[in-house]
Amino acid sequence: MSRPATPSPRQRVRATANIILATRVGTVGLAIILFWLMVGILSLVWTPYKPTATDFVQNLKPTPSHPLGTDHLGRDLMSRLMAGTQIILIKTRLPGGYLLPGGIALWGVLGSLLFGTFFGLNAGYRGGWLDQIIMQLLDALIAFPRIVLYLIVIASLGQGDVVVILAITVTGTPGIARLVRGLALDIKNRDYIQAARTRGEHTWYIMYREILPNVKAPLVVDATLRMGYAIFTIGTLGFLGIGLPPPDPDWGNMVNEGRRYIFANPLAVLWPSAAISSLVVGLNLFADGLQEETTRFQK
């Protein structure tokens, strides 16, 4: 089997646009994602109130000045809901007060992709004892319940954006490694890989220039799904009180705080829960559309 022809930049742009817009499911998912991205970008320059500002005159329930109501500390829920989008999608805070473009979910998934791809390529292509060691270690990691791994990471390193990213990376790496390994096992026996070996190409060249480009499509779909898992993870950690430290407008923490006063203001639970659910559903729909159209395009 010959190596697939490399498409031109124009063909890549056209193919990407076709993939994104060709399916109704993918288009709906993209619309949801873009909506929350716009909310996050808007919150960088404007929110109705400062997310940490308190107004003790308010009594939880919605009013004309606070359409979604306030939490038990008098903080405007709409402002905190908007600012919470920044944490997930827009920016990450590093130690020392530095800001990194891209939210916690994005960097957590990128970390999983980086390590998972590295381990998966080495295990699948090199094989032998290295494959056994890598996969046994990753299988041992998978055997732990995810919440236990979260607790281990956070208990060891404390709370913060970087720690949540590490927790997402640790739990996501084994799954990506298994996916890449399976694809590498299939690709490494194809004719163009044999030709690269015959030319005397280095192992690293073959793995990253010959095999990796041909596993990108499944990886992109998987990474999109894992963005949804990462967002759900952030919400879970926030709900359990072990995610981002207060007073960060963490959607999961907002649900946890709002459930204590659910009868006084149900919106305090409803809106952050709906935000988490809608963004995860949007990412899953987008991934389904990508998978469906990528399969059709490859055929």
Secondary structure as GFF3:
##gff-version 3
##sequence-region A 1 299
A	DSSP	alpha_helix	9	21	.	.	.	ID=ss1
A	DSSP	alpha_helix	24	45	.	.	.	ID=ss2
A	DSSP	alpha_helix	77	85	.	.	.	ID=ss3
A	DSSP	pi_helix	86	90	.	.	.	ID=ss4
A	DSSP	beta_strand	91	93	.	.	.	ID=ss5
A	DSSP	beta_strand	99	101	.	.	.	ID=ss6
A	DSSP	alpha_helix	104	121	.	.	.	ID=ss7
A	DSSP	pi_helix	122	126	.	.	.	ID=ss8
A	DSSP	alpha_helix	128	143	.	.	.	ID=ss9
A	DSSP	alpha_helix	146	157	.	.	.	ID=ss10
A	DSSP	alpha_helix	161	187	.	.	.	ID=ss11
A	DSSP	alpha_helix	191	198	.	.	.	ID=ss12
A	DSSP	alpha_helix	203	205	.	.	.	ID=ss13
A	DSSP	pi_helix	206	211	.	.	.	ID=ss14
A	DSSP	three_ten_helix	212	215	.	.	.	ID=ss15
A	DSSP	alpha_helix	216	240	.	.	.	ID=ss16
A	DSSP	alpha_helix	251	258	.	.	.	ID=ss17
A	DSSP	three_ten_helix	259	261	.	.	.	ID=ss18
A	DSSP	alpha_helix	267	298	.	.	.	ID=ss19
###
